[in-house]
């Protein structure tokens, strides 16, 4: 099977929370997986960016994704509330103005030793504008033409997470303007809900329905349950999540570690 998958991860660690098993299965079945790290990991300090990107590179390598298939857009990483989220601000701002990051940067940036997508592709950086973000999403999808795209869900309580699927849909629409026959299968993954102390459950086993699933506009009955592939257990996934040491996986009552279930849940985009 030569399926091509593209995963848009708003932050370094989102790529494993609901798609580690999906990545592992695709790779072991002969597919090709690309992971795009949309923001640069600088949330608390620019010095942390290299650590976070390094953690993702290490974990994805363990899942079979080589560094050259990890794309870094290099957009600013900010807070969870929608009014603080840099990606959400850019999505909503159609004025064309440049929005500076909290560190005063106005274009895509990744730490020394890495290269952002636009610089690798065109020798320049992407401006911190709505069009700059949308152009990167569009060009990457058009370049790779994946069979499947996975990203976070609209309605996710983190603004960056909610903005990503919106940019994906706008980008797919642009690509289809040049090739109406191309339509990748798209899937949303739930990460942040209204009550992170209650979901995911801190017990072993499979994912249960989040209490605010319906309010977020996600059809639980339409979900796809993806069991972890043979030879890859919930304990294996937990061990990968623990490698994101910069994110303190045991914080908030083992919130990140609670994603180490026996399955993964995705919602198809109709």
MARVO-135447 format. One record per residue: x, y, z of N, C-alpha, C, O, CB in turn. Coordinates in pm, whole numbers, plus 50000, padded with zeros to 5 digits. Atoms other than C-alpha are relative to their C-alpha. Glycine has a CB too. Example, Ala and Ser with C-alpha at 12.3 -4.5 7.8 and 13.67 -1.06 7.14 Angstrom:
# MARVO-135447
500894988150000512304955050780500905012050000501945011850066499015000350125/499184988149994513674989450714499235010950073499745022050090500415004649858/
***
This chain:
# MARVO-135447
500854988150000500005000050000500885012350000501745013750087499045000150122/499164988150012501535033249893499195012550033499255022449961500605001049859/500824988649960499145056650075500895011150052501875008650123498974995950107/499254988349954500435091750138499145007850099498015011550068500425009049881/500724993249893499405108750463500745012950036501975013250043499864990950124/499444987349953499935144850570499285003750130498055004350135499845011349892/500554996249869499445154850934500445014250032501645017250034500464990050111/499704986449955499215191351037499885000450152498794999250206499035010449933/499974999349854500245194051402500175014650041501205020650009501154991250060/499844986049959499605228551553501245002250086501915012450073498785004550076/498854998849912502295222251815500774986850005500244976249971499555004250142/499165011849985505145198151878499504991550117499704995150233501485004150021/500575010749917503455168152048498614996249951498154985049975499945004350148/501355003150051500035170651880500024988649898499024981849879499385012549936/499935010450102501275146851611499894985950055499594976649981501285001349925/500095013549944501305117551853498734997550081498354986050100501204997350087/501095001949905498285123652076498854991849941498324983050008499485013450047/501085007750062495675110651830500434993149871499604986949804498835009049972/499615006350127497765098351536501294991950007501814987949903500165010549896/498785008249992500805079351670499764986249939500584981449861500464998650147/500315013150056499135046151590499735000549851500104991549777498814994050071/500294998250143497915059151255501305001449922501444995749813499105012549977/498694998650064501475069451168500704986649994501204982549889500875010350075/499295012849993502925036351281499424990049900500164983149830499924994250142/500635009550091500395016051083500285003449855500584994649774498514999550024/499744995950138500835036450765501424996649958501654991649848499755014949983/498605002650032504615033150778500254985049984500914980749890500925005750108/499765014450006504574995750848499304993649879499704982849834499534993250129/500695005350118502154990550557500565005549870499995003249763498525003250009/499344995150120504465008250315499565013849955499925018149846499774990649890/500444986650035502815042450317501075010350030502115007350090498725003450073/499094988949975504535076150330499285010350085498165014550053500495006449866/500604990549906503845099850618500845012650005502055012250026499874993750140/499384986949981504625136850623499315006650119498105005750135499885008849870/500554992849885504165157250940500445014649990501625017549978500474993750135/499714985750003503915195150932499815005750139498715005350194499095007349897/500064993049873504735213251255499675014649968500525022049918501364998750082/500484987050047502715244951205500625011650077501025021650017498485000750011/499364989549921504075265751493501394995450044501734983650032499135003750124/498585002849982507675267851605500434996550142501634994750167500775011849956/499655004549866507515258751975500575010650092501135007450197500964989249990/499364989349924508595292852106499125005650112499455016050169500385011349907/501024994249914505595297652338500585006950125500285018650149499044989350043/499474994149877507505303552663501315007549977501605017550044500214989050104/498674994250020510925311952525500514994949865500354983249833500994996250118/499485004350130512555311352183501044988950014501224980949923500615011949927/499005010549979515275289352333499354986250011500014976049990500825002950124/500705012849987512645262452390499644994149864499394982149854498735001850084/500425004750131511845260152019500844988349951500304978449900500075011349900/499135010850047514875238651938499754987250077499814976350020501475004150013/500295011849918514045215252226498744993249950498714981049933499855003850148/501285005850038510455210452116500064993749860499544982849839498915010650004/499865005850135511285205251748500864987550006500604977849935500605010349902/499165011849984513995181151854499244988350057499454976950015501185003150089/500815010749943511535161252064499114993749893499014981549884499145005350117/500865005450106509135157951771500814992049898500374981549853499265011449930/499155007050098511965148051537500404986350053500404976449979501265008349968/499615012749940513105120951778498834990150002498984978649960500525002250143/501145009049988509645106451841499524995549863499244983649843498855006950075/500445003950134508635107151475500994990549935500594981549861499805012549912/499025009550051511885089851387499774986250055499944976349983501405004650035/500285012949939510975062151629498764993649937498614981449938499805001550151/501185005250068507655058851444500264997149852499394991749784498855010050013/499655003050138509445056451110499915011749904499955009849782499144989349951/500074988150086509155092250982501365006950002501775011950106498865009950047/498664994050002512565105450870499935015350005498895021149973500764995649875/500004985449986513595141950928499575007449874498925017949883501365004650038/500344992950124513165151150561498494999849972498035006949883500744993849883/501455000250016509455142950591499285007350114498075006050133499504985649992/500564991649895508965166450885500155014549955501265019849948500734997650139/500014986350052507995201050757499745009750114498905007150200498945001649888/500164990049895508295231850976499585013249937500365019549865501315001650082/500474987250054506165262050886500645011850072500965021950009498485000850010/499324989449926507665283351163499135011850040499645023050053501115005049919/500864989149954504625303951268500035000850152500314990950220498554998149948/499864997549857504485319051616499064991250082497964987850039499735014750030/500745008549908503275298151909499545008650118500375014450188500864987850049/500524991449894500995316152154498984992750086498924980450083499375012649940/500885005949901498305310352415498774993149946498444994149828499585010350093/501165007950035495225288352416498755008249968498095005249868499694990650110/501224992550032492385314252431500015005449858501065009549808499825011550099/500074995950139491175323852085500565014049979501205016749877498574999449951/499534986350017491975360552144501525001050014502105011049973499325009050102/498545000249989495595351152225500664991949889501824994249855500414994450135/499445009050101496085324651957500465007749877499665014749813498974989449960/499454993050116498375338151685499374995149871499025003049784501524998349994/500595005550122497005314551421498555004549984498125007549872500074984850000/501384995650008493425323951507499925014849964499055018849886499274997350132/499984985950035494255360851491500265001849850499625010049784501075007450082/499694999050143495785355951147498844995149914498565001049809501264992149968/501145005250075492835335151028498905010449988498285011849882499464987350066/501114990449996490395362351127500355013549937499455021349907499575002250142/499574986850049492445391750995500214999549849501224994249801501305004550072/499914999950146491825396850623500515013349947500385016349829498644996849939/499534986750041493375431550618501304999449922501655008949851500175008850122/498705001150065496705418750487501145005550082502295004850040499965007149870/498944994449917498615435150769500844988950062500374977750080499405008950110/499105009249934501585418050930499785000950150499745011850206501485003049964/500155000449855501075407051291501314995250061501754984050032498824990750041/498745004249938504275405951498499764989850110498734990050177500765012050056/500065009549890504935377351736500345007050131500725018750130500964988149976/499674994049870505475383452108501485003350009501895011150095499604990750114/498574997250000509195383452029500385010049891501575012349865500784987149981/499764989550098508805409951759500324995049861500685002949774501095008550046/499735005350134509265386651462498785002149909497645002049956500374985050007/501094997350094507205393351150499944990149885499164991949791500145013949945/500015010150105507955362850937500434986650059500954985950170500945004149883/499765013549950508385325350971501414998550053502385003549996499744989749890/498715001649932511165315051205500064986550068499114982250132500225011350103/499675012049924512695282851334501425001650051502195009149992499844986949914/498674998049942515805279551551501124995049910500904987449816500084993050133/498825004050076519305274851417500124984849997499914978050097501275006350062/499915014450019519865240251277498814994349928498834982749886500164993150132/501205004250072516415238451117499705010349892500275021249891498784998550098/500404990750106514825254550812498504999649984497894988849984500704996649865/501454999950018511265266050765499644997049855500474998249764499405013650044/500475004950131509195254350469500235010149889500745006649783498524996650008/499904990050106509145286950275501455002849964501785004649847499315013050042/498594997750028512875292350311500584988349920501354990549826500785001950130/499515011750074513595256750195499485000149857500194996449764499584987050071/500655000550132511185260549903500405011549909500695009549791498505000050016/499844988150084511755296149784501175009050038501455018849970498755007950004/498894991649960514725310249972499595012650072500385022050083500805003449883/500484988549925512615334850168499144995050116498964982950131499195009949908/500865004049890510375334950475498565004049970498305012649886500485006550132/501414996550015506585336050500499645011450095499965010650214499104987850025/500404989149911505175368750634498924995550097498144986550066499515012149919/501035003149902503035367250945498715007349963498315017050027500465003850144/501284995150048499835374450755499084988149974499554976849965500165008749872/500955010650033496685354450684500404993349869500394981049859498575005549990/499625005550130497805350250323501304992350008501474982349938500115011049897/498745007249985501285339750431499784986050053500394976550005500935007650091/500325013349945499855311150639499274991649896499624980049873499145001350128/500805007550097497325301150375500834995449881500624984549827498825008449952/499135003850112499965301050102500844987850035501014978949952500925011749960/499205011649961502115276650299499154987450002499564977149949500645002350138/500905011549999499175253150362499684995649857499734983749825498705003350075/500405003250138498135255149996501144993849921500964983649855499515012649929/498875005050078501575250149846500444986250046500804977849963501185009750010/499585013149951502395220750071499034989149955499454978449913500115000150153/500995009950045499145202749991500114997649850500064986249805498565004650036/499875001450145499555209749619501274992449963501284984749866500005013749934/498735006550028503155197649630499964985150033500434976949955501125006750079/500005013949956502545165449823498814992149946498924980049923500014999450150/501245006550045498995157649705499724987450083499634976450028500094996449850/500235011749915498335134950004498644993749974497715000449931500115003850147/501285006950008495605108849998499135003350121497915004050111500224984849991/500724997149876494675117050357500695011550074501915012450075499924987450090/499494989149918495065148050575499374998950138498154997450151499705013949935/500475000249862494795147350954500415013150067501535017850050500584987750078/499664988449919494625177751178499025000850116498164992150132499975013049915/500864998249884492915190651489498605004349957498365006849839500595010350096/501414998050031489195197851511499575014650015500015021450107499154991350088/500604986849979487295230251458499174999550129498494989750155499115004349878/500695000249873485835239951791500894995850115500514997450231498834990949993/499035003249895488885227151981500215012550084500215023750032501364994949940/499914988649911489345249352284501335007549993501465018250052499774995550140/498774992550026492875259052181499855006949866499545000549765501274990550001/500184992450123492755286551922500854995449885500394994949771500275014350025/499135005050106495745273351729499414987249938499474985249817501424997350054/500575012650047494025239451706498755002449915498544995449815499644991050119/501214997150076490765254451582500315006949868499575005349771499055008750082/499654993050123492515276051322500574990549894500344992449775501025011050030/499355009150096494455247051163499014993649902499254994249781500744989150075/500915006150097491445228451016499365010249907499035006949793498924992450073/500554989650087490075261350882500975003149887500575004449771499695012850080/499004997650104493345267950698500084988049904500274989949783501385002750063/499975011850086493325231950568498885000549898499114998349779499904987150083/501144999950092489845235550418500145011149896499835009049779498695001850078/499784989250095490675269150260501074996149898500954999149779500415012950072/498915004050088493885254450117499544989349900499874990049782501184994850081/500505010450090492175223449976499115006349892499165002349776499214989250080/500864993350097489615246049810500835007149893500475006849776499085010150070/499134993350097492415266049646500654989949905500734992249785501075008050072/499365010250084494175234749523499004994649899499364992149783500574988550086/501035005550088490915222049375499585009949890498985005849791498784996250081/500274990550107490535254049175500844997149877500424999849764500265014250048/499135003950111493425241548963499814985449959500144981649847501465002350037/500205014250029492505204648984498774995350076498884990750190501254991650040/501265003349933488865197749065499884985250029499044981250110498835004649916/500085014549977489475160149054500714996050129500504984950179500614992549882/499255003549879491755161549357499185003550124498785014950143501355007450003/500704997649874489995157549690500514990050104500054978550107498454998749981/499475009249899491975142549978498974997450110498135005850138501295005750062/500835002949884490195125350264500575007750119501775007350144499934984550029/499544992149886490355147950570499384994950129498224990750131499675014949979/500445005149871490065138250934500385010050110501465015950109500614986050029/499754991349885489765158651253500254991650125499654981050143498815009650023/499665006749874491225148451588499705009350116500105021050114501494995650001/500314991849884489915160951920501154999450101501654988650134498684995550065/498934999249899492525172952170499505007450124499375001550231501255007049942/500374991849884491375201352396498475001850008497855006849915500685013849992/501434998249975487845200752540499825010050113500795015550166499314986450034/500294990149896486125223052794500494995450137500785003750223498505002850006/499625005349868487075200153084501104989649982500824977749968498774993850073/498885009150022490535185153045500264991150120501024981550111501255007849966/499875008749884490305170653395499104987749985499324977450049499645007650129/500955010950017487435148553276500254991649875499834980149869498605005449996/499755007250126488605138552927501355004149944501715015949946498885002849895/500285014450000490435118352821499984994250142500624999550233501044992749915/500035006749870489645095053109501414995550036502194991549950499034987949998/498675004149955492705087153318500084985050027500984980550098500385007750126/499995014449986491905050253304500504993649871500514999949765498604994750035/499535007250119493295024253066498814996049914497664996349957500824987650041/501075004550089491355012052766499845009249881500795015649837498694998950074/500294992550121489675029352474499485014050034499115016950148498984992449914/500564986749984488575065252423498484999250018497814990949956500355008949879/501444998649982485095074452543499565013149936500395021349897499624999650151/500534987950061482835101552408500275012150090499915011850208498494998649972/499784987949918483945136152527498665006350038497735006049957500875010449925/501274994549955481225153452729499465011149912498245012749901500155004950139/500464988950083481105183552494500204997349851500335006749772500735012850039/499795003750141481535164552166498955006449910499285012249807499974984749985/501074994650083478145175152031500075015149991499835020949884498654995850055/499904985449999478655211352135501105005049907501035016249856500245005150141/498904996350088481865211751933499704996949854500534999349766501264992750042/500405002850137479965200551623500594987449942500664985949820500365011349915/499425012650047481565166151605498994988750020498454986950130501344996950075/500995010749998479315136751522500654987250052501394980549980499384997749859/499395011849939480295108851760499644987349926500454978149917499584998850146/500435012050072478305083451560500764998449869500864987349816498505000549974/499285000650128480305092251248501514997950019502254997049921499775012849921/498575001349973483675088051418500564987049943499834977449919500265000650150/499305012350036486215062751304500924996350115501735004450161500815001749866/499165005049893487845041851573501154992249937500934982349867499204991150099/498835006550058491385031951477500774992850112501504999350187500915010549928/499225007349898492785004451704501495001649973501915002649857499614984950001/498564999450019496505006851763500444987749921499924976849943500735000950136/499595011350084498314984851510500704989150080501204991550190500915004949888/499355011549936499704950651597501465003350029502175008849945499904987449910/498624997549961502964953051785500255013850057501395017250090500884997849885/499884986549947502284988451906498915001850105497735002850070499895011049887/500965000249891500604990352245499785013950059500505023450027500464990450108/500234987449929499155017752463501225003750084501535015550099498744998950090/498774997349924502285014052678501095005749911501855014449953500494987250069/499034994750096504425020152370499695014749969500595023149963500004991749871/500394986250030502445051552291500285009050119500745020350103498525000749962/499724992349879502735063352649501495003350009501865014550045499544992350126/498554997849995506505059252630500425010949902501345018649930500744987049970/499704989450096506565081452321499565013650054500305023450042499314997149866/500484987349945504455108352488500935004950110501155016950124498554998550054/499104996249891506815107852785501295006449949501985013250025500334987750086/498794994350055509645117852552499875015049973500865021849948500384992949872/500204985650013508095152452519500195006150139499265011750197498585003549941/499734995949862509765161552848499745014850022499355018750132501444996850036/500214985649985509505198952783498545003450031498255014150083500445007449875/501424997549979505715195652802499484994150130498294994950159499224994449885/500375005749870505715178053141498754991349986497684995050034499765011350103/501175008250032503415149553030499134996050119497954993150101500454987749933/500805003949884502305141553385499255011750062498535010050160500894993550103/500684988249945501055177053447498504999049976498034991249893500565012949937/501464999450012497355184753485499394986150015498514982149937499595006149865/500575013149974496645150453626500224990149888499304982849850498555001350025/499655009350108498445130853351499185002649873498834993349801499784985650045/500844996750117496505149353080500574994349869499864987149798499865015149987/499445004950126498885141752791500094984849999499824978449898501385006149976/499855014549993499525106252910498664992849983498644981149944500624996050133/501325006150015495765099752906499654997049855498704989749828498945008950060/500245003050142495935099352525500604986549959500424982249846500595011249913/499445013350029497795066052545498934989550022498934982550124501254997150088/501105009749994494715044852478500274988449904501294988149835498655006949965/499865011550090494215012252289499515003149860499644995049769499254988150056/500484996150132492675031352000500255014949982500735021750072498504996649983/499974985750030492615065551833498715003549928498174995449852501265003849914/501304995950052489515085251733500195011449900500845021449931499055004350116/499964989250098489175106051415498585002049946497764992949946501004996849884/501324996350053486195124051263500165003749854500825013649823499375011850081/499874997050143485885123050882499315013449966498265016750020499394988649915/500604987750052485215156150706499134996249882499614990349785501095010649959/500925003950108482155151750488500145009449882499455007849781498534999850050/
***
